[in-house]
């Protein structure tokens, strides 16, 4: 566990926020790979809160940690009301949702909602390191007036000629936005066909978002016989992003129950071993002190036969109709609905 303090909270949209965390020890810098996540907790009435998992949005080159979250559950609503300087507990990093720079040379990223967060870390890192892997980001959102990290994504795309971004919008698209970049509907098989020119295997596919979003894409890729090794997924679920205290307790209680069961078993084993030892030692002592002379006759009335317990004690072992973008010459949107 590492101690951090809240530096600031920025509201990206009406229901999504970005938190910046600074280490309490200025010399400390968490080592992580772009795309990994942390478990985060805080003090509540003098007691540590349950923890929730959040993907890291900042680059590993930054000593501060930025996370993005959809503010919709009791945990995120509480933590979004913390003040600058409040203490936070950070555990991690965790996860394997990361780019292999030696293998992933042509990348397609699919993000759904706040599932964009780990990609922000990846794209910042790729830009900072000057890595030239072509990356296409397909970002599924509900409407263009609620796009987390929109400003940062626009800047990243403007500064990286190897990055192109398309937004797939389920409901409302603001006027005057480029129709090549802002596509009405949902991610479809036809879009995947167009992005890859039906040459599926040279690409590595990253998928991050809600379960339905992830499952839809897995079905699309499976129908196209994309090898499992080319698909890397991360699922944002209520238990990781928006869990309640009650949900966390349901997870913690079985752990305590299991631990108590193991402890009871161990103590019981020691108790019965002690009883067995108490019975066993006197018999050995008696056998050693009542020896029979070698020249004594074999008289059953006078022969003492030592009694030992030879039993062994073994310790337990343990529908949409959208069309995919085919053009690469496009302009970034110049307006965005507030």
N, C-alpha and C positions, 0 to 999 in steps of 0.2 A: 504494500500500500504506500502511496505517495500523497503528501499533503499539498494541496493547491488552494489558492484563493480566487474568488470570482473577480475578474477585472472589469468585465462589462457584459451587457446583454444588448443585442441589436435585434429588433423585430424586422424580419425580412418581408413577411406578409402579415395579414391579419391573424393568422393562426400558426405561424412558424417563426422560430427564434434561433438566433445564433449566439452561443455563449463563448466567451474568451476566458480561459483559465491560465493563471500564472503560477509557477511553482513557488512555494514559500521559501525554498532555498534557491536563491538566484543562480547558483552554480549548477543546479540540477537540470538535466535535459533528458526527457524520456526517449528511449530508443525504440522506434517502431517502423514498420513498413507501411507505405501508403495503402490505404484500404482496410487497415485493422481497426479494432474498436476497443473501447475502455468500458469498465463498469464504474459508475459514478454514484456517490452518496454525499450526504451533508448532515450537519447537526440539526436536530429538531427537538426543541425544548430541552437542550442539554444532552440529548441522546442521539446516537448515530441512526440515521434513517436507513430503510432498505436501500438496496442499490439497483440501478437500472443500467442497461447497456446502450451505448451511443457510439456510432461511427465517428472517427476523427476526420475533420474536414481540413485541418491545417497540414502543411508539409512537414516531413521529419526534420527539415532544415531549420524549423522554427522552434524555439524553446517553449513558447506558449502553445497551448492546445485549444483548438477551436472545435466545437461540436455543433451540429444542427439538430433541431428537434421539432416535431409537430406538437404544439401545446394543446392537448386534448384530454389527458388523463389526470388523475389526482396528483401523481408524482410530478409530471411536467408542469402542471399549473402551480404547484408549490415552489418548485425550484426556479421557475421563471420570475418569482416575486422576491428572490434573494437580493441582497444589496451588495454593492462593490465592497470587497474586503472580507466577505463571509467565507468561512472555511469549507473546503470541499475535500472529499476523499476519493482518490483515483486509484483503481486497480487495473493492471494490465501492462502491456497491450495483449489482445487476444485476436484470434481469427486467421484464416488462410485466404481471405479474399484479396489477393495481391497479384501484382503483375510480375511475371518472370521475364526479366529483360532479355534473357538469352533465347527464349522460346516464343514469347508473344510479340511478334513483329508486325502484325496487322490486326488491329483490335476493333471490335464493335461492342460498345457499351449500351446496355438497356437499363434505364432508370425509371422507377415509378414513384412519384410523389417525393417524400422526404428520403427515399432511397437514393437520391442524388448525392447524399453527403459523402460517402467514401470516394466517389469519383472526383469530388473537388480536391481532395488530398492527392489523388493520383495525377490529376491534370496539372495541379500546381507543381508537383515534383517533376513531372516530365518537362514542363517549361523551364524550371530552374536548372535542371541538369542538361538541357539542350538535347534531349533524346528525340530521335527523328522517326519513331514508330508512328505510322499513320493511325489515327484514332477517329472513329465515327461515334458520336454520342446521340442516341435516340432517347428523348426524355418525354415520358408520358405524364401529362398533367391534366387537371380537371378544366381549368380555364386560364387564359393568359393574364388575368389579373391576380393570380395566386401561384407564382412560380418561385419557389425558394432558390436563392443563390443566382437569380437571373443576372444581376449586374456583374457579378464575378465571372459567370460563364461567358457573358458578352466580351469582357475584357480578355479572358483567356483565349477565346476564339480569334479575336482581333490580333493578338500577339503571337499566335502559333499557326503557321501555314499548314501544319500537318494535322490540324484539328478541324473537324466540321461538326456542327450541331444541328439537329432537327428536333422540333417540338411537335409531339402528337397530342392534340387537344381534344378532350372528350366533349366539352360543351361549348363554351363561348370563346371566340377569337376576336380580339379587339380590332377595330378598323385600321387600315393602312399598314398592317403587318405583312411582311413578305410571305406569300402563299407557298413559296417553295420551302421555306423553313418552318412554317406553322401549318400543320396538316390536320384537318378535321377528322376525328374518328379514333381508332385504336390501332395498336401495333398489329400488323397482319403478316401472313405468310408472303403475300405479294410484296410487301415492303422489304422483307428479308431477301426475297429473290432479286429485287432491284438493287439493293445495297451490295449484294455479293456477285451480281451477274450470274447467279446460280452456280457459282464456284464456291461451295460452302467450306470446304476443308482447310483452305489456307488461313482462315480467320480464327481468332480466339474470341469467344463470346462471354461477356460478363453480364450477369443479370442481378439486379438488386431492386427490391420493391416488395409490395404486399404479396401474399401467397397466390392470389388469383392472377396477378400480373406475372409472377414467376412461372406458375404452372402453364399458363397460356403459351409463353415463349418456349418452355421446355417441350411442349407438344409440337409446336411449329418446327423446332429444330430436329426433334425426333423423326417427324415425317420426312425430313430431308436427309436423314441418315447422318447427321453430324455426330462425330465420335464424342463420347462422354468426356474424353480428355481435353476436348476443345471448349468445354462449357464450365464456367466457374460461377457459382451462385451464392447469394446472400439474401436471406429473407428477413424483412422487418415485420415482426409480429407484435401483438399487444403485450406479450410478456417481456419483450426486450425494449420496446420503445415507449409504450404507453401503459405499462402495468400499474395496477393499484396496489396499495399496501396489503390488501387481503390476498391478492394473487401471489404476492411475494411470500406471505406467510405460509400459503399452501405448499410452496416450494421448499421453504426452510424447515417446516415441521417434519416432513419425512426424513430429512437429513439428521435432525436431532433424534428422531425415533430410531433410526438405524444405528446411530452412534451409541445410544443408550442400550440397545439390544446387544451390540458387540461387547460393551463394557460389562453388562450383566453376565454374558456368556463367559468372558475371561475370568471374572471374579468367582463364578460358579465352578469353573474348572480348577482354579487354585484351591478353593475350599475342599472339593472332593479329593484332590491330590494330597492335601494336608491330612485329611481323615485316613486316606489309604496309607500314608507314610506312618502315621501314629500306630496303626494296626501292624504294619510291617516290621518296624524297628524292634519292638519287644520280642517278636518271634525269632528274629535273627540273633538277638542277644541271648535268648534262652538256649538256642541251638548251639551257640559257641561256648557257653559255660557249663553245659551238661554233657560233656563228652564221655564216651564209653571206653574203658580200657581195652587195649588190643587183645589181651589174653583172656578177656571175659568170655564165658561160655555163651552159646546162643540160646539164652533162656528168655523166652518172651516175657516172663514176669519181671525180669530185671533190666531188660534192654530199653533204653530211651531212644525213641525215634524222633529226630528233629522234625518239626513241622514248619514248612515255609510256604508262602503264597507265591506261586509261580505265574499268576495271571499278569499279563502285560497291560500297562496303561498307555494308550496311544493318544498323543495330543492331536486335536483336530487341526487339519490344514486349512490352512486357510484358502364481327358482323359488320365485320366492318367492311366498308367499300372504299376505303382510302387507297390511294396509290402511293407507292414509295418514291422518294426523290431519286431521280436518275442524273440530275445535273450537279455538277460540282462548282459551277460558277454562280455564286449567289452573293447577296449582300446581307450583312447583319441588320436586324430590325433597328429602325431609328426611333420608334416610339413604343411605349408600353403603357397599358392602362394602369392607373394607380388603384 
